[in-house]
Amino acid sequence: MQIRCSKCHIPIALNRDAAVDALDHIDKEKLSFYDLRCPKCRTMNRVSRKQLQRSMPKITRDPDDAS
Ligand SMILES: [Zn+2]
């Protein structure tokens, strides 16, 4: 997925591993946003939990999956 910096408008790539880490972090900290720092201007860009989850719809296993 890509986030666009709110200040300088460059696209910031967020790969799947980074998205997993981000979700893990906001779960632990009980946040609803992840702060993604722009590599160019260092502005913190808020990425919502929904945005992160949308990037990896199958990351969590279905608890009903008994196999
Ligand atoms: Zn920026």
N, CA, C, O and the ligand as a Tripos MOL2 file, in Angstrom:
@<TRIPOS>MOLECULE
protein
  269   267    68     0     0
PROTEIN
NO_CHARGES

@<TRIPOS>ATOM
      1 N           0.8420   -1.1860    0.0000 N.3       1 MET1
      2 CA          0.0000    0.0000    0.0000 C.3       1 MET1
      3 C           0.8810    1.2410    0.0000 C.2       1 MET1
      4 O           2.0660    1.1770    0.3250 O.2       1 MET1
      5 N           0.2990    2.3410   -0.3600 N.am      2 GLN2
      6 CA          1.0460    3.5860   -0.3440 C.3       2 GLN2
      7 C           0.2610    4.6540    0.3930 C.2       2 GLN2
      8 O          -0.9520    4.7900    0.2300 O.2       2 GLN2
      9 N           0.9760    5.4000    1.2000 N.am      3 ILE3
     10 CA          0.4040    6.5340    1.9180 C.3       3 ILE3
     11 C           0.9760    7.7900    1.2850 C.2       3 ILE3
     12 O           2.1670    7.8440    0.9750 O.2       3 ILE3
     13 N           0.1500    8.7850    1.0940 N.am      4 ARG4
     14 CA          0.6730   10.0250    0.5420 C.3       4 ARG4
     15 C           0.9310   11.0000    1.6760 C.2       4 ARG4
     16 O           0.0600   11.2520    2.5080 O.2       4 ARG4
     17 N           2.1240   11.5360    1.6970 N.am      5 CYS5
     18 CA          2.4840   12.4740    2.7610 C.3       5 CYS5
     19 C           1.5690   13.6960    2.7210 C.2       5 CYS5
     20 O           1.3370   14.2880    1.6670 O.2       5 CYS5
     21 N           1.0590   14.0560    3.8970 N.am      6 SER6
     22 CA          0.1170   15.1760    3.9500 C.3       6 SER6
     23 C           0.8060   16.5210    3.7420 C.2       6 SER6
     24 O           0.1530   17.5260    3.4630 O.2       6 SER6
     25 N           2.1100   16.5310    3.8790 N.am      7 LYS7
     26 CA          2.8220   17.8030    3.7490 C.3       7 LYS7
     27 C           3.4730   17.9700    2.3800 C.2       7 LYS7
     28 O           3.2240   18.9500    1.6770 O.2       7 LYS7
     29 N           4.3120   17.0010    2.0110 N.am      8 CYS8
     30 CA          5.0380   17.1630    0.7480 C.3       8 CYS8
     31 C           4.4400   16.3100   -0.3790 C.2       8 CYS8
     32 O           4.8700   16.3970   -1.5290 O.2       8 CYS8
     33 N           3.4600   15.4990   -0.0380 N.am      9 HIS9
     34 CA          2.6720   14.7520   -1.0220 C.3       9 HIS9
     35 C           3.4280   13.6850   -1.7880 C.2       9 HIS9
     36 O           2.9710   13.2440   -2.8430 O.2       9 HIS9
     37 N           4.5690   13.2630   -1.2800 N.am     10 ILE10
     38 CA          5.2090   12.1400   -1.9460 C.3      10 ILE10
     39 C           4.5410   10.8410   -1.4660 C.2      10 ILE10
     40 O           4.0760   10.7600   -0.3290 O.2      10 ILE10
     41 N           4.4990    9.8460   -2.3270 N.am     11 PRO11
     42 CA          3.9550    8.5600   -1.8800 C.3      11 PRO11
     43 C           4.9690    7.8260   -1.0220 C.2      11 PRO11
     44 O           6.1460    7.7370   -1.3720 O.2      11 PRO11
     45 N           4.5000    7.2950    0.1160 N.am     12 ILE12
     46 CA          5.3620    6.5280    1.0090 C.3      12 ILE12
     47 C           4.9070    5.0810    0.9450 C.2      12 ILE12
     48 O           3.7600    4.7650    1.2600 O.2      12 ILE12
     49 N           5.8030    4.2160    0.5400 N.am     13 ALA13
     50 CA          5.4400    2.8020    0.4260 C.3      13 ALA13
     51 C           5.4010    2.1530    1.7990 C.2      13 ALA13
     52 O           6.2830    2.3680    2.6300 O.2      13 ALA13
     53 N           4.3690    1.3580    2.0210 N.am     14 LEU14
     54 CA          4.2660    0.6060    3.2680 C.3      14 LEU14
     55 C           4.0720   -0.8540    2.8660 C.2      14 LEU14
     56 O           2.9950   -1.2540    2.4230 O.2      14 LEU14
     57 N           5.1140   -1.6240    3.0250 N.am     15 ASN15
     58 CA          4.9940   -3.0180    2.5930 C.3      15 ASN15
     59 C           4.2500   -3.8520    3.6230 C.2      15 ASN15
     60 O           3.9170   -3.3710    4.7060 O.2      15 ASN15
     61 N           3.9990   -5.0790    3.2810 N.am     16 ARG16
     62 CA          3.1700   -5.9260    4.1330 C.3      16 ARG16
     63 C           3.7890   -6.1310    5.5100 C.2      16 ARG16
     64 O           3.0890   -6.0770    6.5210 O.2      16 ARG16
     65 N           5.0840   -6.3640    5.5520 N.am     17 ASP17
     66 CA          5.7460   -6.5560    6.8430 C.3      17 ASP17
     67 C           5.6100   -5.3170    7.7270 C.2      17 ASP17
     68 O           5.3520   -5.4090    8.9270 O.2      17 ASP17
     69 N           5.7910   -4.1720    7.1030 N.am     18 ALA18
     70 CA          5.6780   -2.9300    7.8600 C.3      18 ALA18
     71 C           4.2520   -2.7180    8.3360 C.2      18 ALA18
     72 O           4.0230   -2.2100    9.4330 O.2      18 ALA18
     73 N           3.2990   -3.1100    7.5060 N.am     19 ALA19
     74 CA          1.8910   -2.9740    7.8880 C.3      19 ALA19
     75 C           1.5640   -3.9070    9.0510 C.2      19 ALA19
     76 O           0.8050   -3.5450    9.9500 O.2      19 ALA19
     77 N           2.1400   -5.1090    9.0290 N.am     20 VAL20
     78 CA          1.9390   -6.0540   10.1360 C.3      20 VAL20
     79 C           2.5080   -5.4670   11.4210 C.2      20 VAL20
     80 O           1.8610   -5.4990   12.4680 O.2      20 VAL20
     81 N           3.7070   -4.9380   11.3380 N.am     21 ASP21
     82 CA          4.3290   -4.3210   12.5140 C.3      21 ASP21
     83 C           3.4900   -3.1540   13.0310 C.2      21 ASP21
     84 O           3.3120   -2.9710   14.2350 O.2      21 ASP21
     85 N           2.9870   -2.3810   12.0900 N.am     22 ALA22
     86 CA          2.1880   -1.2130   12.4610 C.3      22 ALA22
     87 C           0.9190   -1.6260   13.1940 C.2      22 ALA22
     88 O           0.5560   -1.0290   14.2080 O.2      22 ALA22
     89 N           0.2500   -2.6450   12.6780 N.am     23 LEU23
     90 CA         -0.9670   -3.1330   13.3270 C.3      23 LEU23
     91 C          -0.6560   -3.6980   14.7070 C.2      23 LEU23
     92 O          -1.3950   -3.4790   15.6670 O.2      23 LEU23
     93 N           0.4470   -4.4260   14.7870 N.am     24 ASP24
     94 CA          0.8810   -4.9970   16.0480 C.3      24 ASP24
     95 C           1.0940   -3.8830   17.0740 C.2      24 ASP24
     96 O           0.6770   -3.9800   18.2280 O.2      24 ASP24
     97 N           1.7470   -2.8410   16.6190 N.am     25 HIS25
     98 CA          2.0510   -1.7060   17.4810 C.3      25 HIS25
     99 C           0.7760   -1.0260   17.9810 C.2      25 HIS25
    100 O           0.6370   -0.7770   19.1790 O.2      25 HIS25
    101 N          -0.1440   -0.7290   17.0850 N.am     26 ILE26
    102 CA         -1.3390   -0.0160   17.5310 C.3      26 ILE26
    103 C          -2.2190   -0.9020   18.4040 C.2      26 ILE26
    104 O          -2.9690   -0.4060   19.2460 O.2      26 ILE26
    105 N          -2.1250   -2.2200   18.2000 N.am     27 ASP27
    106 CA         -2.8610   -3.1290   19.0860 C.3      27 ASP27
    107 C          -2.2830   -3.0970   20.4930 C.2      27 ASP27
    108 O          -3.0180   -3.0230   21.4770 O.2      27 ASP27
    109 N          -0.9770   -3.1540   20.5740 N.am     28 LYS28
    110 CA         -0.3180   -3.1560   21.8750 C.3      28 LYS28
    111 C          -0.5550   -1.8520   22.6170 C.2      28 LYS28
    112 O          -0.8060   -1.8400   23.8220 O.2      28 LYS28
    113 N          -0.4720   -0.7670   21.8820 N.am     29 GLU29
    114 CA         -0.6060    0.5460   22.5000 C.3      29 GLU29
    115 C          -2.0560    1.0090   22.5770 C.2      29 GLU29
    116 O          -2.3460    2.0740   23.1220 O.2      29 GLU29
    117 N          -2.9510    0.2160   22.0380 N.am     30 LYS30
    118 CA         -4.3750    0.5410   21.9920 C.3      30 LYS30
    119 C          -4.6210    1.8800   21.2940 C.2      30 LYS30
    120 O          -5.3620    2.7340   21.7810 O.2      30 LYS30
    121 N          -3.9920    2.0250   20.1690 N.am     31 LEU31
    122 CA         -4.1660    3.2340   19.3730 C.3      31 LEU31
    123 C          -5.1410    2.9570   18.2380 C.2      31 LEU31
    124 O          -5.4690    1.8050   17.9520 O.2      31 LEU31
    125 N          -5.5930    4.0080   17.6050 N.am     32 SER32
    126 CA         -6.4140    3.8000   16.4190 C.3      32 SER32
    127 C          -5.7010    4.2690   15.1590 C.2      32 SER32
    128 O          -6.2010    4.0970   14.0480 O.2      32 SER32
    129 N          -4.5230    4.8650   15.3470 N.am     33 PHE33
    130 CA         -3.7340    5.3010   14.2020 C.3      33 PHE33
    131 C          -2.2820    4.8870   14.3710 C.2      33 PHE33
    132 O          -1.7790    4.7380   15.4840 O.2      33 PHE33
    133 N          -1.6380    4.7110   13.2530 N.am     34 TYR34
    134 CA         -0.2030    4.4850   13.2760 C.3      34 TYR34
    135 C           0.4670    5.7090   12.6680 C.2      34 TYR34
    136 O           0.0260    6.2170   11.6370 O.2      34 TYR34
    137 N           1.5230    6.1800   13.3020 N.am     35 ASP35
    138 CA          2.2370    7.3390   12.7770 C.3      35 ASP35
    139 C           3.3460    6.8850   11.8540 C.2      35 ASP35
    140 O           4.3120    6.2520   12.2810 O.2      35 ASP35
    141 N           3.1970    7.2090   10.6070 N.am     36 LEU36
    142 CA          4.1910    6.8410    9.6030 C.3      36 LEU36
    143 C           4.9880    8.0870    9.2380 C.2      36 LEU36
    144 O           4.4380    9.0820    8.7640 O.2      36 LEU36
    145 N           6.2900    8.0100    9.4690 N.am     37 ARG37
    146 CA          7.1090    9.1890    9.2320 C.3      37 ARG37
    147 C           7.4990    9.2870    7.7640 C.2      37 ARG37
    148 O           7.9600    8.3170    7.1630 O.2      37 ARG37
    149 N           7.3080   10.4590    7.2060 N.am     38 CYS38
    150 CA          7.7050   10.6840    5.8250 C.3      38 CYS38
    151 C           9.2360   10.7050    5.7460 C.2      38 CYS38
    152 O           9.8810   11.4400    6.4940 O.2      38 CYS38
    153 N           9.8200    9.9080    4.8490 N.am     39 PRO39
    154 CA         11.2790    9.8700    4.7530 C.3      39 PRO39
    155 C          11.8710   11.1620    4.1960 C.2      39 PRO39
    156 O          13.0690   11.4090    4.3340 O.2      39 PRO39
    157 N          11.0490   11.9660    3.5810 N.am     40 LYS40
    158 CA         11.5630   13.1850    2.9730 C.3      40 LYS40
    159 C          11.4740   14.3900    3.9080 C.2      40 LYS40
    160 O          12.4770   15.0570    4.1660 O.2      40 LYS40
    161 N          10.2770   14.6660    4.4110 N.am     41 CYS41
    162 CA         10.1010   15.8700    5.2260 C.3      41 CYS41
    163 C           9.9100   15.5460    6.7080 C.2      41 CYS41
    164 O           9.8190   16.4470    7.5410 O.2      41 CYS41
    165 N           9.8510   14.2390    7.0290 N.am     42 ARG42
    166 CA          9.7290   13.7790    8.4100 C.3      42 ARG42
    167 C           8.4120   14.1260    9.0830 C.2      42 ARG42
    168 O           8.2980   14.0610   10.3070 O.2      42 ARG42
    169 N           7.4530   14.4820    8.3140 N.am     43 THR43
    170 CA          6.1250   14.6850    8.8780 C.3      43 THR43
    171 C           5.5310   13.3430    9.2700 C.2      43 THR43
    172 O           5.6830   12.3560    8.5500 O.2      43 THR43
    173 N           4.8550   13.3070   10.4100 N.am     44 MET44
    174 CA          4.1550   12.1050   10.8110 C.3      44 MET44
    175 C           2.8000   12.0570   10.1080 C.2      44 MET44
    176 O           2.0010   12.9890   10.1990 O.2      44 MET44
    177 N           2.5640   10.9660    9.4170 N.am     45 ASN45
    178 CA          1.2920   10.7980    8.7320 C.3      45 ASN45
    179 C           0.4860    9.7180    9.4360 C.2      45 ASN45
    180 O           0.9810    8.6170    9.6760 O.2      45 ASN45
    181 N          -0.7440   10.0360    9.7620 N.am     46 ARG46
    182 CA         -1.5670    9.0690   10.4680 C.3      46 ARG46
    183 C          -2.1950    8.0810    9.4970 C.2      46 ARG46
    184 O          -2.8490    8.4570    8.5240 O.2      46 ARG46
    185 N          -1.9740    6.8060    9.7950 N.am     47 VAL47
    186 CA         -2.5710    5.7500    9.0060 C.3      47 VAL47
    187 C          -3.5500    5.0270    9.9160 C.2      47 VAL47
    188 O          -3.1680    4.5280   10.9740 O.2      47 VAL47
    189 N          -4.7890    4.9710    9.5130 N.am     48 SER48
    190 CA         -5.7900    4.3610   10.3880 C.3      48 SER48
    191 C          -5.6800    2.8450   10.3790 C.2      48 SER48
    192 O          -5.1580    2.2530    9.4350 O.2      48 SER48
    193 N          -6.1740    2.2320   11.4350 N.am     49 ARG49
    194 CA         -6.2010    0.7840   11.5380 C.3      49 ARG49
    195 C          -6.9320    0.1670   10.3260 C.2      49 ARG49
    196 O          -6.5210   -0.8650    9.7940 O.2      49 ARG49
    197 N          -8.0000    0.8150    9.9170 N.am     50 LYS50
    198 CA         -8.7540    0.2910    8.7740 C.3      50 LYS50
    199 C          -7.9100    0.2820    7.5120 C.2      50 LYS50
    200 O          -7.9540   -0.6710    6.7330 O.2      50 LYS50
    201 N          -7.1490    1.3370    7.3150 N.am     51 GLN51
    202 CA         -6.2850    1.3900    6.1400 C.3      51 GLN51
    203 C          -5.2760    0.2530    6.1560 C.2      51 GLN51
    204 O          -5.0180   -0.3880    5.1370 O.2      51 GLN51
    205 N          -4.7100    0.0170    7.3390 N.am     52 LEU52
    206 CA         -3.7220   -1.0480    7.4700 C.3      52 LEU52
    207 C          -4.3590   -2.4110    7.2140 C.2      52 LEU52
    208 O          -3.8010   -3.2490    6.5060 O.2      52 LEU52
    209 N          -5.5270   -2.6140    7.7970 N.am     53 GLN53
    210 CA         -6.1940   -3.9030    7.6430 C.3      53 GLN53
    211 C          -6.6130   -4.1500    6.2070 C.2      53 GLN53
    212 O          -6.6140   -5.2860    5.7340 O.2      53 GLN53
    213 N          -6.9690   -3.0730    5.5170 N.am     54 ARG54
    214 CA         -7.3930   -3.2140    4.1310 C.3      54 ARG54
    215 C          -6.2250   -3.6890    3.2620 C.2      54 ARG54
    216 O          -6.4270   -4.3330    2.2330 O.2      54 ARG54
    217 N          -5.0090   -3.3650    3.6880 N.am     55 SER55
    218 CA         -3.8510   -3.7500    2.8860 C.3      55 SER55
    219 C          -3.5300   -5.2230    3.0210 C.2      55 SER55
    220 O          -2.7690   -5.7720    2.2250 O.2      55 SER55
    221 N          -4.1000   -5.8590    4.0140 N.am     56 MET56
    222 CA         -3.8150   -7.2900    4.2050 C.3      56 MET56
    223 C          -5.0320   -7.9980    4.7860 C.2      56 MET56
    224 O          -5.0480   -8.3590    5.9630 O.2      56 MET56
    225 N          -6.0340   -8.1900    3.9670 N.am     57 PRO57
    226 CA         -7.3050   -8.7350    4.4450 C.3      57 PRO57
    227 C          -7.2030  -10.1300    5.0420 C.2      57 PRO57
    228 O          -8.0760  -10.5300    5.8120 O.2      57 PRO57
    229 N          -6.1650  -10.8770    4.7070 N.am     58 LYS58
    230 CA         -6.1030  -12.2610    5.1830 C.3      58 LYS58
    231 C          -4.9690  -12.4940    6.1710 C.2      58 LYS58
    232 O          -4.4790  -13.6150    6.3060 O.2      58 LYS58
    233 N          -4.5610  -11.4590    6.8490 N.am     59 ILE59
    234 CA         -3.4300  -11.6170    7.7410 C.3      59 ILE59
    235 C          -3.8040  -12.3900    8.9940 C.2      59 ILE59
    236 O          -2.9810  -13.1340    9.5270 O.2      59 ILE59
    237 N          -5.0180  -12.2280    9.4680 N.am     60 THR60
    238 CA         -5.4310  -12.9640   10.6670 C.3      60 THR60
    239 C          -6.1910  -14.2120   10.2650 C.2      60 THR60
    240 O          -6.9930  -14.1960    9.3320 O.2      60 THR60
    241 N          -5.9300  -15.2800   10.9740 N.am     61 ARG61
    242 CA         -6.6100  -16.5240   10.6700 C.3      61 ARG61
    243 C          -8.0300  -16.5010   11.1920 C.2      61 ARG61
    244 O          -8.3240  -15.9400   12.2470 O.2      61 ARG61
    245 N          -8.8780  -17.1130   10.4400 N.am     62 ASP62
    246 CA        -10.2510  -17.2470   10.8640 C.3      62 ASP62
    247 C         -10.3130  -18.2230   12.0370 C.2      62 ASP62
    248 O          -9.9080  -19.3760   11.8920 O.2      62 ASP62
    249 N         -10.8070  -17.7920   13.1840 N.am     63 PRO63
    250 CA        -10.8430  -18.6950   14.3470 C.3      63 PRO63
    251 C         -11.7190  -19.9210   14.1260 C.2      63 PRO63
    252 O         -11.5650  -20.9230   14.8230 O.2      63 PRO63
    253 N         -12.6230  -19.8540   13.1760 N.am     64 ASP64
    254 CA        -13.4790  -21.0080   12.9010 C.3      64 ASP64
    255 C         -12.8040  -22.0470   12.0200 C.2      64 ASP64
    256 O         -13.3260  -23.1410   11.8060 O.2      64 ASP64
    257 N         -11.6430  -21.6850   11.5170 N.am     65 ASP65
    258 CA        -10.9400  -22.6110   10.6430 C.3      65 ASP65
    259 C         -10.2740  -23.6910   11.5020 C.2      65 ASP65
    260 O          -9.2180  -23.4520   12.0880 O.2      65 ASP65
    261 N         -10.8690  -24.8410   11.5760 N.am     66 ALA66
    262 CA        -10.4090  -25.8940   12.4640 C.3      66 ALA66
    263 C          -9.3260  -26.7710   11.8300 C.2      66 ALA66
    264 O          -8.7670  -27.6440   12.4950 O.2      66 ALA66
    265 N          -9.0400  -26.5500   10.5930 N.am     67 SER67
    266 CA         -8.0310  -27.3910    9.9520 C.3      67 SER67
    267 C          -6.6810  -26.9110   10.4050 C.2      67 SER67
    268 O          -5.6610  -27.4660    9.9980 O.2      67 SER67
    269 ZN          6.6420   14.4470    3.3870 Zn       68 ZN68
@<TRIPOS>BOND
     1     1     2 1
     2     2     3 1
     3     3     4 2
     4     3     5 am
     5     5     6 1
     6     6     7 1
     7     7     8 2
     8     7     9 am
     9     9    10 1
    10    10    11 1
    11    11    12 2
    12    11    13 am
    13    13    14 1
    14    14    15 1
    15    15    16 2
    16    15    17 am
    17    17    18 1
    18    18    19 1
    19    19    20 2
    20    19    21 am
    21    21    22 1
    22    22    23 1
    23    23    24 2
    24    23    25 am
    25    25    26 1
    26    26    27 1
    27    27    28 2
    28    27    29 am
    29    29    30 1
    30    30    31 1
    31    31    32 2
    32    31    33 am
    33    33    34 1
    34    34    35 1
    35    35    36 2
    36    35    37 am
    37    37    38 1
    38    38    39 1
    39    39    40 2
    40    39    41 am
    41    41    42 1
    42    42    43 1
    43    43    44 2
    44    43    45 am
    45    45    46 1
    46    46    47 1
    47    47    48 2
    48    47    49 am
    49    49    50 1
    50    50    51 1
    51    51    52 2
    52    51    53 am
    53    53    54 1
    54    54    55 1
    55    55    56 2
    56    55    57 am
    57    57    58 1
    58    58    59 1
    59    59    60 2
    60    59    61 am
    61    61    62 1
    62    62    63 1
    63    63    64 2
    64    63    65 am
    65    65    66 1
    66    66    67 1
    67    67    68 2
    68    67    69 am
    69    69    70 1
    70    70    71 1
    71    71    72 2
    72    71    73 am
    73    73    74 1
    74    74    75 1
    75    75    76 2
    76    75    77 am
    77    77    78 1
    78    78    79 1
    79    79    80 2
    80    79    81 am
    81    81    82 1
    82    82    83 1
    83    83    84 2
    84    83    85 am
    85    85    86 1
    86    86    87 1
    87    87    88 2
    88    87    89 am
    89    89    90 1
    90    90    91 1
    91    91    92 2
    92    91    93 am
    93    93    94 1
    94    94    95 1
    95    95    96 2
    96    95    97 am
    97    97    98 1
    98    98    99 1
    99    99   100 2
   100    99   101 am
   101   101   102 1
   102   102   103 1
   103   103   104 2
   104   103   105 am
   105   105   106 1
   106   106   107 1
   107   107   108 2
   108   107   109 am
   109   109   110 1
   110   110   111 1
   111   111   112 2
   112   111   113 am
   113   113   114 1
   114   114   115 1
   115   115   116 2
   116   115   117 am
   117   117   118 1
   118   118   119 1
   119   119   120 2
   120   119   121 am
   121   121   122 1
   122   122   123 1
   123   123   124 2
   124   123   125 am
   125   125   126 1
   126   126   127 1
   127   127   128 2
   128   127   129 am
   129   129   130 1
   130   130   131 1
   131   131   132 2
   132   131   133 am
   133   133   134 1
   134   134   135 1
   135   135   136 2
   136   135   137 am
   137   137   138 1
   138   138   139 1
   139   139   140 2
   140   139   141 am
   141   141   142 1
   142   142   143 1
   143   143   144 2
   144   143   145 am
   145   145   146 1
   146   146   147 1
   147   147   148 2
   148   147   149 am
   149   149   150 1
   150   150   151 1
   151   151   152 2
   152   151   153 am
   153   153   154 1
   154   154   155 1
   155   155   156 2
   156   155   157 am
   157   157   158 1
   158   158   159 1
   159   159   160 2
   160   159   161 am
   161   161   162 1
   162   162   163 1
   163   163   164 2
   164   163   165 am
   165   165   166 1
   166   166   167 1
   167   167   168 2
   168   167   169 am
   169   169   170 1
   170   170   171 1
   171   171   172 2
   172   171   173 am
   173   173   174 1
   174   174   175 1
   175   175   176 2
   176   175   177 am
   177   177   178 1
   178   178   179 1
   179   179   180 2
   180   179   181 am
   181   181   182 1
   182   182   183 1
   183   183   184 2
   184   183   185 am
   185   185   186 1
   186   186   187 1
   187   187   188 2
   188   187   189 am
   189   189   190 1
   190   190   191 1
   191   191   192 2
   192   191   193 am
   193   193   194 1
   194   194   195 1
   195   195   196 2
   196   195   197 am
   197   197   198 1
   198   198   199 1
   199   199   200 2
   200   199   201 am
   201   201   202 1
   202   202   203 1
   203   203   204 2
   204   203   205 am
   205   205   206 1
   206   206   207 1
   207   207   208 2
   208   207   209 am
   209   209   210 1
   210   210   211 1
   211   211   212 2
   212   211   213 am
   213   213   214 1
   214   214   215 1
   215   215   216 2
   216   215   217 am
   217   217   218 1
   218   218   219 1
   219   219   220 2
   220   219   221 am
   221   221   222 1
   222   222   223 1
   223   223   224 2
   224   223   225 am
   225   225   226 1
   226   226   227 1
   227   227   228 2
   228   227   229 am
   229   229   230 1
   230   230   231 1
   231   231   232 2
   232   231   233 am
   233   233   234 1
   234   234   235 1
   235   235   236 2
   236   235   237 am
   237   237   238 1
   238   238   239 1
   239   239   240 2
   240   239   241 am
   241   241   242 1
   242   242   243 1
   243   243   244 2
   244   243   245 am
   245   245   246 1
   246   246   247 1
   247   247   248 2
   248   247   249 am
   249   249   250 1
   250   250   251 1
   251   251   252 2
   252   251   253 am
   253   253   254 1
   254   254   255 1
   255   255   256 2
   256   255   257 am
   257   257   258 1
   258   258   259 1
   259   259   260 2
   260   259   261 am
   261   261   262 1
   262   262   263 1
   263   263   264 2
   264   263   265 am
   265   265   266 1
   266   266   267 1
   267   267   268 2
@<TRIPOS>SUBSTRUCTURE
     1 MET1         2 RESIDUE 1 A MET
     2 GLN2         6 RESIDUE 1 A GLN
     3 ILE3        10 RESIDUE 1 A ILE
     4 ARG4        14 RESIDUE 1 A ARG
     5 CYS5        18 RESIDUE 1 A CYS
     6 SER6        22 RESIDUE 1 A SER
     7 LYS7        26 RESIDUE 1 A LYS
     8 CYS8        30 RESIDUE 1 A CYS
     9 HIS9        34 RESIDUE 1 A HIS
    10 ILE10       38 RESIDUE 1 A ILE
    11 PRO11       42 RESIDUE 1 A PRO
    12 ILE12       46 RESIDUE 1 A ILE
    13 ALA13       50 RESIDUE 1 A ALA
    14 LEU14       54 RESIDUE 1 A LEU
    15 ASN15       58 RESIDUE 1 A ASN
    16 ARG16       62 RESIDUE 1 A ARG
    17 ASP17       66 RESIDUE 1 A ASP
    18 ALA18       70 RESIDUE 1 A ALA
    19 ALA19       74 RESIDUE 1 A ALA
    20 VAL20       78 RESIDUE 1 A VAL
    21 ASP21       82 RESIDUE 1 A ASP
    22 ALA22       86 RESIDUE 1 A ALA
    23 LEU23       90 RESIDUE 1 A LEU
    24 ASP24       94 RESIDUE 1 A ASP
    25 HIS25       98 RESIDUE 1 A HIS
    26 ILE26      102 RESIDUE 1 A ILE
    27 ASP27      106 RESIDUE 1 A ASP
    28 LYS28      110 RESIDUE 1 A LYS
    29 GLU29      114 RESIDUE 1 A GLU
    30 LYS30      118 RESIDUE 1 A LYS
    31 LEU31      122 RESIDUE 1 A LEU
    32 SER32      126 RESIDUE 1 A SER
    33 PHE33      130 RESIDUE 1 A PHE
    34 TYR34      134 RESIDUE 1 A TYR
    35 ASP35      138 RESIDUE 1 A ASP
    36 LEU36      142 RESIDUE 1 A LEU
    37 ARG37      146 RESIDUE 1 A ARG
    38 CYS38      150 RESIDUE 1 A CYS
    39 PRO39      154 RESIDUE 1 A PRO
    40 LYS40      158 RESIDUE 1 A LYS
    41 CYS41      162 RESIDUE 1 A CYS
    42 ARG42      166 RESIDUE 1 A ARG
    43 THR43      170 RESIDUE 1 A THR
    44 MET44      174 RESIDUE 1 A MET
    45 ASN45      178 RESIDUE 1 A ASN
    46 ARG46      182 RESIDUE 1 A ARG
    47 VAL47      186 RESIDUE 1 A VAL
    48 SER48      190 RESIDUE 1 A SER
    49 ARG49      194 RESIDUE 1 A ARG
    50 LYS50      198 RESIDUE 1 A LYS
    51 GLN51      202 RESIDUE 1 A GLN
    52 LEU52      206 RESIDUE 1 A LEU
    53 GLN53      210 RESIDUE 1 A GLN
    54 ARG54      214 RESIDUE 1 A ARG
    55 SER55      218 RESIDUE 1 A SER
    56 MET56      222 RESIDUE 1 A MET
    57 PRO57      226 RESIDUE 1 A PRO
    58 LYS58      230 RESIDUE 1 A LYS
    59 ILE59      234 RESIDUE 1 A ILE
    60 THR60      238 RESIDUE 1 A THR
    61 ARG61      242 RESIDUE 1 A ARG
    62 ASP62      246 RESIDUE 1 A ASP
    63 PRO63      250 RESIDUE 1 A PRO
    64 ASP64      254 RESIDUE 1 A ASP
    65 ASP65      258 RESIDUE 1 A ASP
    66 ALA66      262 RESIDUE 1 A ALA
    67 SER67      266 RESIDUE 1 A SER
    68 ZN68       269 GROUP 0 **** ****
